[in-house]
Amino acid sequence: KVPPEANGFLLLVEASQKIVGSNPILQSTPPTKEQLENFVIANQEALQTVRKALSMPCVIPTEEAISEFINPSIPPKPWMNPMFWHDLGRLLIAEGKLKEMEGKFDEAAQSYTDAMKVGLKLRGGLTHHKLLAYPVMQMGQKPLVKLIPRLSAGTSTRIANELLELLESEEPISFTFEREHM
């Protein structure tokens, strides 16, 4: 169990509530550099909060999640909504796309890696949360893979090691199933 002040998950919730404006990656036409720049600048505080959260253990409060599923009269938490997860991932993707447009490929790769971490770093919770988090991981994976040929050797190695460490420490789905059958 992680004390609330050391739980990055609670900071992810806070970061999602700090996101302002309409994310230009959601429009039907490719976003312009100016649109991405305006969005990313407006959301610097949310980005800083996400990065701080990702430097800590991120544990979903399982007891609260179970209570909400059992008792529909409890108002749902923001993290029960799929858009919570997607908004965090899309914020990092927008930052990555801007960095790509600026020719800062190593920085773009970090943004995409951080989007993947939002999905991979979570512990605790229910199957529902795992199913919501994995698409966010994939959201970051696709542009990162396309960017690999443009990355420096050092960045490629660092990111590969970060992701390998996360994947090796990923909580087995059997732990989630056990929690659900308590």
C-alpha positions, 0 to 999 in steps of 0.5 A: 500500500502506498501512502497518498502523498507518495502515490503518483496515481493521485497526481495523474488525476490532478493532471487530468483536471488541469488540462485546458483547451481543445486538443488539436490532435482530435480535429479532423485535419492534421494540427498545425505547429501553432495549434500544438504550440498553443495547446502545449504551452497552455498545459505546461502545468498538467505536463509537469504534474504528469511527469512528477506522477510518473516518477512515483509509484502509481497505485489505483485505490482498489477499495474505492474502485470496488465500492463504486462498482458494488454501490452505484449510488456512489458518484464515480471518480474521474478515473473511472471514465475512459476519457481520463486516461485518453486525455492524459495520453493525448496531451503527451502525444500533442507535445510529442508531435510538436517536438517532432515538428520542431525537429527535436526527435529525442524529446518527442520520443520521451513524450511518446514514452511518457504516454506509454508509461501512463498505461504501463506504470499503473498498479492495483485497480480492477480489470476495467482499469487495465482495459482503459490503460492499455489503449493509452500505452498503444497511443504512445507506442505507434508514433514512437515506433515511427520515430525510431530511425530518427533517434540518437543511439543514446535516446534509443537505448535509454527508452528501450531500457525504461520500457523494458524495466516497466514491462518486466515489473508489470503487475500480472493480470492474475493479481488483478483477478485475485483482487476482484474476487476478495 
